[in-house]
Amino acid sequence: MEAKILDGKALALKILGDLKKEIASFKKKPTLALVLVGNNPSSKIYIKQKILACKKISLNYKFLHFENISQNDLEKKILELNQDENIDGIMVQLPLPDNLDTFQIQQLIDPQKDVDGFGPTNLAYVFLGKPKIIPATPKGILELLDYYNLNLEGKLATVVGRSNIVGKPLSLLLLQRNATVICTHSKTKDLARFTKLADFLFVAVGKPKFITQDMVKPGAVVVDVGINKTSEGKIVGDVDFENVKKVASFITPVPGGVGPLTVASLLSNTIYAYKLRNGLY
């Protein structure tokens, strides 16, 4: 029996619909600042998706695109956005060009406007088990599991990847759900040994079809965060979907799984930031 599909696209549409209703009830619309530096093709696609989502729910946005900008000038721009009372959320599209210090930019963003949740203050809250603004992809993953009533408590969860964007915060959030967590990475020896133990397998490595059927425990829940383009131009995940779905109990497709939820969660974080700044919590 094939795995049941975890439909992130359908859940994202529901979340966006709820956000649109909430925005309509506000006296003043929230505004999200979207900052893009350079001309990375993938980054342009991601920004376009976020702008389309903003339009869909009638969320104001301010798009700032800098083809070339110095570290000092970008820092000044972030500080200006921090001080702008009309801006409720700030998102800097990653990756930044190599000449820019990503950590320095992230730590400058006002924690109450850090809707990506990548700044040290918001990540510290995640570490302490008191999350406020949760990084968008881990947030979307947890909402997807909740939507399908998949309980992590007492289960073994293996995370493949240790990025600050997905792997590390996700591992901490899974611990808070009382899962037993194994966080693996590029230096892990005999990776399959750990993936085959997992009741829940989360994969975020950026390598097409990296996780194969023989690396997955029968009946596991498999969440694929990867988005890769093949030489034929096809979009695939980090999991060999067609074969892994034969042994998993639940699996996310790519596209249509985690991706739409990342965008929806970013906008959800923006509404949260707006309400936090306006004393609505």
PyMOL commands that set and color helices and strands:
alter all, ss='L'
color gray80, all
select helices_A, chain A and resi 8-24+41-56+71-83+102-108+120-127+136-147+167-176+191-195+213-215+241-244+258-277
alter helices_A, ss='H'
color red, helices_A
select strands_A, chain A and resi 4-5+31-37+60-66+89-92+156-160+180-184+200-203+221-224+228-229+235-236+250-251
alter strands_A, ss='S'
color yellow, strands_A
deselect
rebuild
show_as cartoon
